[in-house]
C-alpha cells in the first residue's frame, strides 16, 4: 500500500473530501538538478489534489489523516498513461511509413498518434472492483487519523 498524508476539507454523509499535496520523489535521487524528471516534478510539486473518499470513521474538516492506494492500482494506471500513447504513436508511425509518407508526414502522424493515445488514456473508464475484489484495490482509501486541528 502506498501511503500519503492528507487533510479533510469538507464532509458529506458517508464521504469526506480530502486534499493531498503532490510531492516528487526526486528529492531522494542523487541526480538532483541535472535530471529532466526532477525539473518537471518541481513544476507540479506543492499543488494539491482534492478527492472524494468513502468515510467509514466519521471525519471532520481540518483533520489530518493517512490515505493509501494499492500498488497494483498505481502500476495499472501508470501503464495506461505511459504505454498506451507510446504504442499509438509507434503504430501510426509504422503505418505512415508503410503507406509511403515522407519524414515530415510520418512525424506529424506520429504526433497525432501520441496525442490520440493521451486523449484515449484520459477517457478510459476508471477501474471498478470485480467479483471478490475489495473497493480499496481500485481507489485511495482512508487508512487512519493522524490528528485533529
SULBELTA-V682986 format. One record per helix or strand of 2 or more residues. SS is the DSSP state (2 for helix, 1 for strand). FROM is the first residue (numbers start at 1). LEN is the number of residues. Records with the same first field share a line. If there is no record, write none. Layout:
SS = FROM-LEN + FROM-LEN
This chain:
1 = 2-11 + 15-7 + 48-7 + 64-6 + 141-7
2 = 25-4 + 32-3 + 36-9 + 71-28 + 103-21 + 135-3
